[in-house]
């Protein structure tokens, strides 16, 4: 399959993506804009809120973030929805960055980030 190529892509682009992260979102997306949204960071956080609301995620639930990248959405869910979760990434470099961010943000309990493909 193409998993080696996908992994190589994410390993290679991690530092490039860091140039485009917006604040604490750790996201590189367009975001969801509404009449109250003032900037891109708010739009990106709106995406997390919208998806959590659509999935009806409640405090204490366990969430799988498949393709979590460096964990931005998962960390947001822990802090804002009180979930427990597991993030999965294909990239060991993304995993290392996610674990670094996890410690720095103080999001350590009830959350695991894994790279099952080595």
N, CA, C and O atoms as a GROMACS GRO file, in nm:
protein
  472
    1UNK      N    1   0.084  -0.118   0.000
    1UNK     CA    2   0.000   0.000   0.000
    1UNK      C    3   0.089   0.125   0.000
    1UNK      O    4   0.208   0.119  -0.032
    2UNK      N    5   0.029   0.237   0.036
    2UNK     CA    6   0.099   0.364   0.031
    2UNK      C    7   0.138   0.418   0.169
    2UNK      O    8   0.176   0.534   0.181
    3UNK      N    9   0.130   0.336   0.270
    3UNK     CA   10   0.152   0.388   0.405
    3UNK      C   11   0.293   0.444   0.424
    3UNK      O   12   0.311   0.541   0.498
    4UNK      N   13   0.393   0.388   0.360
    4UNK     CA   14   0.528   0.442   0.373
    4UNK      C   15   0.538   0.582   0.311
    4UNK      O   16   0.604   0.670   0.366
    5UNK      N   17   0.471   0.601   0.196
    5UNK     CA   18   0.472   0.732   0.132
    5UNK      C   19   0.396   0.835   0.216
    5UNK      O   20   0.441   0.949   0.229
    6UNK      N   21   0.283   0.796   0.273
    6UNK     CA   22   0.205   0.887   0.357
    6UNK      C   23   0.285   0.925   0.481
    6UNK      O   24   0.293   1.042   0.518
    7UNK      N   25   0.344   0.826   0.545
    7UNK     CA   26   0.427   0.850   0.664
    7UNK      C   27   0.542   0.945   0.630
    7UNK      O   28   0.569   1.039   0.704
    8UNK      N   29   0.609   0.921   0.519
    8UNK     CA   30   0.721   1.006   0.477
    8UNK      C   31   0.674   1.149   0.452
    8UNK      O   32   0.744   1.245   0.486
    9UNK      N   33   0.556   1.164   0.393
    9UNK     CA   34   0.501   1.297   0.369
    9UNK      C   35   0.482   1.372   0.501
    9UNK      O   36   0.526   1.486   0.514
   10UNK      N   37   0.417   1.310   0.598
   10UNK     CA   38   0.392   1.377   0.727
   10UNK      C   39   0.520   1.402   0.804
   10UNK      O   40   0.534   1.505   0.869
   11UNK      N   41   0.614   1.310   0.797
   11UNK     CA   42   0.743   1.333   0.862
   11UNK      C   43   0.813   1.454   0.799
   11UNK      O   44   0.868   1.538   0.870
   12UNK      N   45   0.811   1.462   0.667
   12UNK     CA   46   0.880   1.568   0.595
   12UNK      C   47   0.813   1.704   0.618
   12UNK      O   48   0.882   1.806   0.633
   13UNK      N   49   0.680   1.707   0.620
   13UNK     CA   50   0.609   1.835   0.624
   13UNK      C   51   0.582   1.886   0.765
   13UNK      O   52   0.530   1.997   0.780
   14UNK      N   53   0.614   1.811   0.869
   14UNK     CA   54   0.584   1.855   1.006
   14UNK      C   55   0.637   1.995   1.033
   14UNK      O   56   0.563   2.081   1.081
   15UNK      N   57   0.764   2.019   1.004
   15UNK     CA   58   0.820   2.152   1.030
   15UNK      C   59   0.760   2.260   0.940
   15UNK      O   60   0.750   2.375   0.981
   16UNK      N   61   0.721   2.223   0.820
   16UNK     CA   62   0.655   2.320   0.731
   16UNK      C   63   0.518   2.357   0.787
   16UNK      O   64   0.482   2.475   0.789
   17UNK      N   65   0.441   2.258   0.831
   17UNK     CA   66   0.309   2.285   0.888
   17UNK      C   67   0.318   2.374   1.010
   17UNK      O   68   0.230   2.457   1.034
   18UNK      N   69   0.425   2.358   1.089
   18UNK     CA   70   0.440   2.440   1.209
   18UNK      C   71   0.442   2.589   1.175
   18UNK      O   72   0.405   2.672   1.258
   19UNK      N   73   0.486   2.622   1.055
   19UNK     CA   74   0.486   2.762   1.013
   19UNK      C   75   0.345   2.818   0.998
   19UNK      O   76   0.323   2.939   1.007
   20UNK      N   77   0.248   2.728   0.977
   20UNK     CA   78   0.111   2.771   0.949
   20UNK      C   79   0.014   2.744   1.064
   20UNK      O   80  -0.104   2.779   1.053
   21UNK      N   81   0.060   2.684   1.172
   21UNK     CA   82  -0.029   2.663   1.287
   21UNK      C   83  -0.078   2.798   1.334
   21UNK      O   84  -0.005   2.898   1.327
   22UNK      N   85  -0.197   2.801   1.381
   22UNK     CA   86  -0.255   2.926   1.428
   22UNK      C   87  -0.280   2.916   1.578
   22UNK      O   88  -0.372   2.849   1.624
   23UNK      N   89  -0.194   2.987   1.653
   23UNK     CA   90  -0.208   2.989   1.798
   23UNK      C   91  -0.204   2.849   1.856
   23UNK      O   92  -0.124   2.766   1.814
   24UNK      N   93  -0.289   2.825   1.952
   24UNK     CA   94  -0.293   2.696   2.019
   24UNK      C   95  -0.380   2.594   1.948
   24UNK      O   96  -0.402   2.485   2.002
   25UNK      N   97  -0.428   2.625   1.829
   25UNK     CA   98  -0.515   2.530   1.760
   25UNK      C   99  -0.438   2.410   1.708
   25UNK      O  100  -0.494   2.301   1.697
   26UNK      N  101  -0.309   2.427   1.674
   26UNK     CA  102  -0.227   2.324   1.612
   26UNK      C  103  -0.293   2.273   1.483
   26UNK      O  104  -0.278   2.157   1.447
   27UNK      N  105  -0.366   2.361   1.416
   27UNK     CA  106  -0.443   2.322   1.298
   27UNK      C  107  -0.395   2.394   1.174
   27UNK      O  108  -0.347   2.507   1.180
   28UNK      N  109  -0.408   2.327   1.062
   28UNK     CA  110  -0.381   2.386   0.932
   28UNK      C  111  -0.504   2.356   0.846
   28UNK      O  112  -0.503   2.266   0.761
   29UNK      N  113  -0.608   2.431   0.869
   29UNK     CA  114  -0.735   2.416   0.798
   29UNK      C  115  -0.790   2.554   0.769
   29UNK      O  116  -0.733   2.655   0.811
   30UNK      N  117  -0.900   2.560   0.700
   30UNK     CA  118  -0.964   2.687   0.673
   30UNK      C  119  -1.050   2.730   0.792
   30UNK      O  120  -1.060   2.850   0.820
   31UNK      N  121  -1.110   2.636   0.860
   31UNK     CA  122  -1.195   2.670   0.974
   31UNK      C  123  -1.339   2.695   0.933
   31UNK      O  124  -1.373   2.696   0.815
   32UNK      N  125  -1.421   2.717   1.034
   32UNK     CA  126  -1.563   2.747   1.012
   32UNK      C  127  -1.586   2.891   1.057
   32UNK      O  128  -1.564   2.927   1.172
   33UNK      N  129  -1.632   2.971   0.963
   33UNK     CA  130  -1.656   3.112   0.988
   33UNK      C  131  -1.806   3.136   1.004
   33UNK      O  132  -1.887   3.080   0.930
   34UNK      N  133  -1.842   3.218   1.102
   34UNK     CA  134  -1.980   3.264   1.116
   34UNK      C  135  -1.977   3.414   1.142
   34UNK      O  136  -1.870   3.475   1.138
   35UNK      N  137  -2.091   3.473   1.168
   35UNK     CA  138  -2.098   3.619   1.183
   35UNK      C  139  -2.023   3.670   1.306
   35UNK      O  140  -1.995   3.790   1.315
   36UNK      N  141  -1.990   3.581   1.401
   36UNK     CA  142  -1.919   3.622   1.523
   36UNK      C  143  -1.768   3.597   1.515
   36UNK      O  144  -1.695   3.639   1.605
   37UNK      N  145  -1.722   3.529   1.412
   37UNK     CA  146  -1.582   3.492   1.400
   37UNK      C  147  -1.498   3.612   1.356
   37UNK      O  148  -1.528   3.677   1.256
   38UNK      N  149  -1.393   3.640   1.433
   38UNK     CA  150  -1.311   3.758   1.407
   38UNK      C  151  -1.181   3.728   1.333
   38UNK      O  152  -1.126   3.815   1.266
   39UNK      N  153  -1.131   3.602   1.344
   39UNK     CA  154  -1.002   3.571   1.284
   39UNK      C  155  -0.991   3.421   1.258
   39UNK      O  156  -1.078   3.343   1.296
   40UNK      N  157  -0.882   3.383   1.193
   40UNK     CA  158  -0.862   3.243   1.156
   40UNK      C  159  -0.853   3.151   1.277
   40UNK      O  160  -0.907   3.041   1.274
   41UNK      N  161  -0.787   3.195   1.382
   41UNK     CA  162  -0.776   3.110   1.501
   41UNK      C  163  -0.916   3.077   1.555
   41UNK      O  164  -0.942   2.962   1.590
   42UNK      N  165  -1.004   3.176   1.563
   42UNK     CA  166  -1.140   3.149   1.609
   42UNK      C  167  -1.213   3.054   1.514
   42UNK      O  168  -1.287   2.966   1.558
   43UNK      N  169  -1.191   3.071   1.383
   43UNK     CA  170  -1.254   2.982   1.285
   43UNK      C  171  -1.208   2.838   1.304
   43UNK      O  172  -1.286   2.744   1.291
   44UNK      N  173  -1.079   2.822   1.333
   44UNK     CA  174  -1.026   2.687   1.354
   44UNK      C  175  -1.084   2.625   1.482
   44UNK      O  176  -1.117   2.507   1.484
   45UNK      N  177  -1.095   2.704   1.586
   45UNK     CA  178  -1.155   2.653   1.709
   45UNK      C  179  -1.304   2.624   1.689
   45UNK      O  180  -1.358   2.532   1.751
   46UNK      N  181  -1.371   2.702   1.603
   46UNK     CA  182  -1.511   2.673   1.570
   46UNK      C  183  -1.526   2.534   1.509
   46UNK      O  184  -1.625   2.466   1.532
   47UNK      N  185  -1.425   2.493   1.432
   47UNK     CA  186  -1.430   2.360   1.370
   47UNK      C  187  -1.434   2.252   1.477
   47UNK      O  188  -1.514   2.160   1.469
   48UNK      N  189  -1.347   2.264   1.578
   48UNK     CA  190  -1.348   2.167   1.687
   48UNK      C  191  -1.484   2.166   1.758
   48UNK      O  192  -1.540   2.060   1.783
   49UNK      N  193  -1.535   2.284   1.788
   49UNK     CA  194  -1.664   2.294   1.858
   49UNK      C  195  -1.776   2.234   1.773
   49UNK      O  196  -1.858   2.158   1.824
   50UNK      N  197  -1.779   2.269   1.645
   50UNK     CA  198  -1.883   2.218   1.555
   50UNK      C  199  -1.880   2.065   1.549
   50UNK      O  200  -1.984   2.000   1.563
   51UNK      N  201  -1.760   2.009   1.529
   51UNK     CA  202  -1.751   1.863   1.520
   51UNK      C  203  -1.789   1.796   1.651
   51UNK      O  204  -1.856   1.693   1.650
   52UNK      N  205  -1.747   1.853   1.765
   52UNK     CA  206  -1.783   1.796   1.896
   52UNK      C  207  -1.934   1.803   1.917
   52UNK      O  208  -1.995   1.708   1.968
   53UNK      N  209  -1.995   1.915   1.878
   53UNK     CA  210  -2.141   1.928   1.892
   53UNK      C  211  -2.214   1.831   1.800
   53UNK      O  212  -2.312   1.769   1.842
   54UNK      N  213  -2.168   1.817   1.676
   54UNK     CA  214  -2.232   1.726   1.581
   54UNK      C  215  -2.224   1.581   1.628
   54UNK      O  216  -2.316   1.502   1.608
   55UNK      N  217  -2.112   1.546   1.692
   55UNK     CA  218  -2.094   1.409   1.743
   55UNK      C  219  -2.156   1.393   1.882
   55UNK      O  220  -2.156   1.284   1.938
   56UNK      N  221  -2.209   1.503   1.938
   56UNK     CA  222  -2.272   1.501   2.070
   56UNK      C  223  -2.177   1.447   2.177
   56UNK      O  224  -2.216   1.366   2.261
   57UNK      N  225  -2.053   1.493   2.173
   57UNK     CA  226  -1.951   1.446   2.266
   57UNK      C  227  -1.975   1.509   2.402
   57UNK      O  228  -1.992   1.630   2.415
   58UNK      N  229  -1.976   1.423   2.504
   58UNK     CA  230  -2.004   1.465   2.641
   58UNK      C  231  -1.884   1.435   2.731
   58UNK      O  232  -1.802   1.349   2.700
   59UNK      N  233  -1.877   1.507   2.841
   59UNK     CA  234  -1.771   1.488   2.939
   59UNK      C  235  -1.765   1.342   2.983
   59UNK      O  236  -1.868   1.278   3.005
   60UNK      N  237  -1.644   1.291   2.996
   60UNK     CA  238  -1.624   1.154   3.042
   60UNK      C  239  -1.624   1.050   2.932
   60UNK      O  240  -1.583   0.936   2.955
   61UNK      N  241  -1.669   1.086   2.812
   61UNK     CA  242  -1.670   0.990   2.703
   61UNK      C  243  -1.530   0.965   2.651
   61UNK      O  244  -1.440   1.048   2.670
   62UNK      N  245  -1.511   0.850   2.586
   62UNK     CA  246  -1.383   0.817   2.523
   62UNK      C  247  -1.396   0.844   2.375
   62UNK      O  248  -1.493   0.804   2.311
   63UNK      N  249  -1.295   0.912   2.320
   63UNK     CA  250  -1.297   0.953   2.181
   63UNK      C  251  -1.170   0.902   2.113
   63UNK      O  252  -1.061   0.909   2.170
   64UNK      N  253  -1.186   0.851   1.992
   64UNK     CA  254  -1.072   0.813   1.909
   64UNK      C  255  -1.052   0.921   1.804
   64UNK      O  256  -1.144   0.952   1.728
   65UNK      N  257  -0.934   0.979   1.800
   65UNK     CA  258  -0.898   1.075   1.697
   65UNK      C  259  -0.800   1.006   1.602
   65UNK      O  260  -0.678   1.010   1.622
   66UNK      N  261  -0.855   0.942   1.500
   66UNK     CA  262  -0.772   0.870   1.402
   66UNK      C  263  -0.717   0.972   1.303
   66UNK      O  264  -0.793   1.045   1.239
   67UNK      N  265  -0.586   0.976   1.292
   67UNK     CA  266  -0.522   1.078   1.209
   67UNK      C  267  -0.508   1.208   1.287
   67UNK      O  268  -0.533   1.316   1.234
   68UNK      N  269  -0.468   1.196   1.412
   68UNK     CA  270  -0.467   1.311   1.505
   68UNK      C  271  -0.356   1.411   1.478
   68UNK      O  272  -0.356   1.519   1.536
   69UNK      N  273  -0.260   1.378   1.392
   69UNK     CA  274  -0.150   1.472   1.368
   69UNK      C  275  -0.073   1.496   1.496
   69UNK      O  276  -0.022   1.401   1.557
   70UNK      N  277  -0.064   1.621   1.537
   70UNK     CA  278   0.008   1.653   1.660
   70UNK      C  279  -0.088   1.669   1.779
   70UNK      O  280  -0.047   1.714   1.885
   71UNK      N  281  -0.214   1.631   1.761
   71UNK     CA  282  -0.308   1.622   1.872
   71UNK      C  283  -0.391   1.745   1.902
   71UNK      O  284  -0.459   1.748   2.005
   72UNK      N  285  -0.388   1.848   1.818
   72UNK     CA  286  -0.458   1.972   1.847
   72UNK      C  287  -0.605   1.957   1.880
   72UNK      O  288  -0.650   2.009   1.982
   73UNK      N  289  -0.680   1.886   1.797
   73UNK     CA  290  -0.823   1.868   1.824
   73UNK      C  291  -0.847   1.783   1.947
   73UNK      O  292  -0.939   1.810   2.025
   74UNK      N  293  -0.766   1.681   1.965
   74UNK     CA  294  -0.780   1.594   2.083
   74UNK      C  295  -0.754   1.673   2.211
   74UNK      O  296  -0.827   1.658   2.308
   75UNK      N  297  -0.650   1.756   2.212
   75UNK     CA  298  -0.621   1.838   2.329
   75UNK      C  299  -0.736   1.934   2.356
   75UNK      O  300  -0.772   1.958   2.472
   76UNK      N  301  -0.795   1.990   2.252
   76UNK     CA  302  -0.909   2.080   2.267
   76UNK      C  303  -1.026   2.006   2.330
   76UNK      O  304  -1.092   2.059   2.420
   77UNK      N  305  -1.051   1.885   2.283
   77UNK     CA  306  -1.162   1.806   2.339
   77UNK      C  307  -1.141   1.775   2.487
   77UNK      O  308  -1.235   1.780   2.566
   78UNK      N  309  -1.018   1.743   2.525
   78UNK     CA  310  -0.988   1.715   2.666
   78UNK      C  311  -1.015   1.840   2.750
   78UNK      O  312  -1.081   1.832   2.853
   79UNK      N  313  -0.963   1.954   2.705
   79UNK     CA  314  -0.975   2.077   2.783
   79UNK      C  315  -1.116   2.134   2.783
   79UNK      O  316  -1.159   2.191   2.884
   80UNK      N  317  -1.189   2.121   2.673
   80UNK     CA  318  -1.318   2.188   2.660
   80UNK      C  319  -1.439   2.097   2.678
   80UNK      O  320  -1.548   2.145   2.709
   81UNK      N  321  -1.420   1.968   2.659
   81UNK     CA  322  -1.532   1.875   2.672
   81UNK      C  323  -1.511   1.772   2.782
   81UNK      O  324  -1.602   1.697   2.815
   82UNK      N  325  -1.390   1.769   2.840
   82UNK     CA  326  -1.364   1.677   2.950
   82UNK      C  327  -1.366   1.530   2.910
   82UNK      O  328  -1.409   1.444   2.987
   83UNK      N  329  -1.320   1.502   2.790
   83UNK     CA  330  -1.321   1.364   2.741
   83UNK      C  331  -1.194   1.291   2.782
   83UNK      O  332  -1.098   1.352   2.829
   84UNK      N  333  -1.196   1.162   2.763
   84UNK     CA  334  -1.076   1.080   2.764
   84UNK      C  335  -1.057   1.038   2.620
   84UNK      O  336  -1.155   1.022   2.547
   85UNK      N  337  -0.933   1.020   2.578
   85UNK     CA  338  -0.919   0.991   2.436
   85UNK      C  339  -0.791   0.923   2.398
   85UNK      O  340  -0.695   0.914   2.475
   86UNK      N  341  -0.793   0.874   2.275
   86UNK     CA  342  -0.678   0.812   2.212
   86UNK      C  343  -0.660   0.878   2.076
   86UNK      O  344  -0.754   0.888   1.998
   87UNK      N  345  -0.539   0.924   2.050
   87UNK     CA  346  -0.505   0.977   1.920
   87UNK      C  347  -0.411   0.882   1.849
   87UNK      O  348  -0.322   0.823   1.911
   88UNK      N  349  -0.432   0.866   1.720
   88UNK     CA  350  -0.347   0.777   1.640
   88UNK      C  351  -0.291   0.856   1.522
   88UNK      O  352  -0.365   0.924   1.451
   89UNK      N  353  -0.160   0.847   1.504
   89UNK     CA  354  -0.094   0.909   1.390
   89UNK      C  355  -0.003   0.806   1.324
   89UNK      O  356   0.040   0.710   1.388
   90UNK      N  357   0.025   0.827   1.197
   90UNK     CA  358   0.112   0.736   1.123
   90UNK      C  359   0.258   0.779   1.132
   90UNK      O  360   0.348   0.705   1.093
   91UNK      N  361   0.282   0.901   1.183
   91UNK     CA  362   0.415   0.960   1.182
   91UNK      C  363   0.478   0.963   1.320
   91UNK      O  364   0.421   1.018   1.414
   92UNK      N  365   0.596   0.904   1.333
   92UNK     CA  366   0.668   0.910   1.461
   92UNK      C  367   0.706   1.053   1.497
   92UNK      O  368   0.711   1.088   1.614
   93UNK      N  369   0.734   1.135   1.395
   93UNK     CA  370   0.767   1.276   1.422
   93UNK      C  371   0.646   1.351   1.477
   93UNK      O  372   0.659   1.431   1.569
   94UNK      N  373   0.528   1.326   1.420
   94UNK     CA  374   0.407   1.387   1.475
   94UNK      C  375   0.382   1.336   1.616
   94UNK      O  376   0.341   1.412   1.704
   95UNK      N  377   0.405   1.209   1.639
   95UNK     CA  378   0.388   1.152   1.773
   95UNK      C  379   0.478   1.222   1.874
   95UNK      O  380   0.433   1.257   1.983
   96UNK      N  381   0.604   1.241   1.839
   96UNK     CA  382   0.698   1.308   1.930
   96UNK      C  383   0.652   1.450   1.959
   96UNK      O  384   0.658   1.494   2.074
   97UNK      N  385   0.607   1.522   1.857
   97UNK     CA  386   0.559   1.659   1.877
   97UNK      C  387   0.432   1.659   1.961
   97UNK      O  388   0.415   1.744   2.048
   98UNK      N  389   0.342   1.564   1.937
   98UNK     CA  390   0.219   1.555   2.016
   98UNK      C  391   0.249   1.530   2.163
   98UNK      O  392   0.187   1.591   2.250
   99UNK      N  393   0.343   1.442   2.191
   99UNK     CA  394   0.378   1.413   2.331
   99UNK      C  395   0.442   1.535   2.397
   99UNK      O  396   0.417   1.562   2.515
  100UNK      N  397   0.523   1.608   2.322
  100UNK     CA  398   0.582   1.732   2.374
  100UNK      C  399   0.472   1.834   2.406
  100UNK      O  400   0.472   1.895   2.513
  101UNK      N  401   0.378   1.852   2.313
  101UNK     CA  402   0.268   1.946   2.335
  101UNK      C  403   0.178   1.901   2.449
  101UNK      O  404   0.130   1.983   2.527
  102UNK      N  405   0.156   1.772   2.458
  102UNK     CA  406   0.073   1.716   2.565
  102UNK      C  407   0.128   1.757   2.702
  102UNK      O  408   0.053   1.800   2.790
  103UNK      N  409   0.258   1.741   2.720
  103UNK     CA  410   0.321   1.780   2.847
  103UNK      C  411   0.315   1.931   2.867
  103UNK      O  412   0.279   1.978   2.975
  104UNK      N  413   0.349   2.006   2.764
  104UNK     CA  414   0.352   2.152   2.774
  104UNK      C  415   0.214   2.210   2.806
  104UNK      O  416   0.203   2.306   2.882
  105UNK      N  417   0.110   2.151   2.748
  105UNK     CA  418  -0.026   2.200   2.770
  105UNK      C  419  -0.088   2.143   2.898
  105UNK      O  420  -0.196   2.185   2.939
  106UNK      N  421  -0.019   2.047   2.962
  106UNK     CA  422  -0.071   1.988   3.085
  106UNK      C  423  -0.190   1.897   3.063
  106UNK      O  424  -0.275   1.882   3.150
  107UNK      N  425  -0.196   1.835   2.945
  107UNK     CA  426  -0.306   1.745   2.911
  107UNK      C  427  -0.252   1.602   2.920
  107UNK      O  428  -0.227   1.538   2.818
  108UNK      N  429  -0.235   1.553   3.042
  108UNK     CA  430  -0.168   1.424   3.058
  108UNK      C  431  -0.261   1.312   3.102
  108UNK      O  432  -0.237   1.197   3.066
  109UNK      N  433  -0.364   1.340   3.178
  109UNK     CA  434  -0.451   1.233   3.228
  109UNK      C  435  -0.559   1.193   3.129
  109UNK      O  436  -0.620   1.279   3.065
  110UNK      N  437  -0.583   1.064   3.117
  110UNK     CA  438  -0.693   1.014   3.037
  110UNK      C  439  -0.675   1.025   2.888
  110UNK      O  440  -0.772   1.018   2.813
  111UNK      N  441  -0.552   1.042   2.843
  111UNK     CA  442  -0.527   1.058   2.700
  111UNK      C  443  -0.399   0.983   2.661
  111UNK      O  444  -0.299   0.986   2.731
  112UNK      N  445  -0.408   0.917   2.547
  112UNK     CA  446  -0.293   0.846   2.492
  112UNK      C  447  -0.280   0.883   2.344
  112UNK      O  448  -0.380   0.898   2.274
  113UNK      N  449  -0.157   0.897   2.300
  113UNK     CA  450  -0.131   0.922   2.159
  113UNK      C  451  -0.035   0.815   2.112
  113UNK      O  452   0.070   0.793   2.173
  114UNK      N  453  -0.071   0.747   2.005
  114UNK     CA  454   0.004   0.630   1.961
  114UNK      C  455   0.040   0.640   1.814
  114UNK      O  456  -0.023   0.711   1.735
  115UNK      N  457   0.144   0.567   1.779
  115UNK     CA  458   0.182   0.550   1.639
  115UNK      C  459   0.194   0.399   1.619
  115UNK      O  460   0.302   0.343   1.637
  116UNK      N  461   0.085   0.332   1.581
  116UNK     CA  462   0.086   0.186   1.573
  116UNK      C  463   0.165   0.129   1.457
  116UNK      O  464   0.192   0.009   1.454
  117UNK      N  465   0.203   0.213   1.362
  117UNK     CA  466   0.276   0.165   1.244
  117UNK      C  467   0.419   0.215   1.253
  117UNK      O  468   0.443   0.336   1.251
  118UNK      N  469   0.512   0.126   1.264
  118UNK     CA  470   0.655   0.166   1.272
  118UNK      C  471   0.729   0.119   1.151
  118UNK      O  472   0.849   0.143   1.139
   0.00000   0.00000   0.00000
